[in-house]
């Protein structure tokens, strides 16, 4: 019996390393881990205190799920952050946190290319609607994501919704190799 060969996202990611969720068993583990968070109440800025069933926000939910399946390293939580009303300063905080998570690779940036690559399980989508709102969504597949939104509980929704695509600012992907954290150039 031969081992399942991991799928590769693109020629560029093939050069960087295998896609972290290229094997079916890894995608199933991601789905099962995310499932534990469905219905978790939203609590802005909860960060490292996030716990399935107790509280999460749009940053801590995907971070906790990706950590639980071994896709990323420790998250360097800032002392304070907000995703609603934080303006450009909070977007910079969010980008800085993502840039310093071991195992996370910035795959696409709206300021460098208009065409986002196809979404895959494990992708982390950073959305920004100007100064008022910043949001993270964890893709569970090419068409479904999980996120925690202000005033709601954690839930699944279409990851490829046109409104999300319009606000999409960056796309990150966990990698299986030992690359250094992303850097903002």
N, C-alpha and C positions, 0 to 999 in steps of 0.2 A: 504494500500500500504506500503510495507516494504522498508526500506532504503537499498541502495546497499551496500553490504559488501565489504570493500576494499580487493584487492588481496594482497598476501604477496609474496615477492621476493624469499625467501629461509627460511630454518629453522633458520639460523643465524639471518636474518633480522627480523624474527617473534619475536625473543627474544629481539631485539632492538626496535622494533616499526613497524607500518605499513608503507608500501612503499608509498611515497608521491603522486604517480600518479596511485594508485591502482583503483581509481574510474574513470569510463569513462569520466565523466564531467571534471575531472582534466586533463586528457590526451587531451581532446578537447581544454581546455583553454590553455594548453601548446602549442599545434599546432597553435592556433590562435595568440598567443603572438609572437611566432617565425616567423610566416608569415609576420608580420609587418616589420621585419628586412631584408627580402630577397631583395637583390639589394643595400643594404647600403654599401657605399664605405669603404674600409679598411684604417685605420689610426693607425699606430703603436703607442702603449703606450697611447691611448686616455683615458683609464680608466673611471673615473666617468663622463667624458664629453661625453661619447657615447650617441648617440641618433638615433633612427630608422630613416633611410633615409638620415642621415647626416654623421655619422662616427661610426665605431666600429673596434675592433680588436678581436683576438681570445679569449681574456680573458673577455673583457667588454660585448661582445655579449651574451654569455651564462649567465653571471652574471645578465645582465639586464632582460633577458627573465625569468629566475628563480625568480628574485625579483618581477617582475611584476605579477606573479601568486601566490606570497606569499610563495614560496617554500624555500627560504633562507632569512637570515637576511642581514644586511648591510655588504658591502664588505670593508675590511680594505685596501684601495688602497695604494700601496707604492708610494713614490715621483717619482720614475722613474723605468721603466721596459721595456725590449724588449724581443721578442720571437725569433728573428733571430740574430744569432751571439752573444748571451749573455753568452754562455758557462754555466758551472756548477753553477756559481753565480746566473744567471737569473733563472735557474731551481730551485735553492734553494728559490729564491724570490717567484716564482710561487707556490711552495709547501707550503711555509709559509702563503701566502695569502689564499690559499684553506683551510689550517689547521685552520684558524681563522675566517671562515665564519660561523656564527650561523646557525644551521639547516643542515649543510652539513656533511656527514659521509663518511669516507674513507672505501669503501667496499672491495677493492682488491688492492694489491701491488705486482708488478712483482718480487720484491726481496724476497717476502715471499711465493709465490705460482706461478707456471707456468700456472695454469688454471684460466682464468678470468671467472667470472660468466656470464650467459647469459645477454646480454644488454637489458635494459628496458627504456621506456620513462622517461626522467628526469635525466638519468645517465650523468655524466660529465666525459669525457675521457681526461686524461692527457697523451699526447704522447711526447716522447723525442727520437730524433735521434742523440744521443751523445751530443757533445759540441755546435753544430751549430744550432740546431732547437728544439724548444719546442712549443707545440700546444695544444689547448683545443677544444673539440668538444662536443656539446650538443646533446644527443640522443633524437630524437622525437619518436622513436619506436625501436624495436629490430634491424631494418635494415636501418634506415635513421637517419641522423644527420644534424645539421646546424652548420656552422662555417664561420669565416671570415679569409681569407688567404691573405698574403702579395701580393699586386699588383692586387687583385681581389675584387669583391664585395661579400657580404654575400650570401651564397648559400647552398642548400641542396645537400647531396651526401650520398653514402652508408656508414653507420656507421660500417658495418662489413667487409669492404674491407680488403683483406690480408695485404696490405702495412700498413694500420692503425693498424691492430692487431699486426704486427711485432714491431711497434714503441710504442705500448701501454705500459705505465709506471705505471699508477694508474687509478683506477675507483672510482669515488665518487658518492654518491646518496643523494638526499635531503630526509629528514625524516620528519614524521608528529609529532613526539613527541618533547620534550624540552631537548634533549641531549646536552651535552657540545660539543664545537667544537672538531674536530679530533686533535690528537696529534701525532707527529712523534716519533716513538719509535726506 
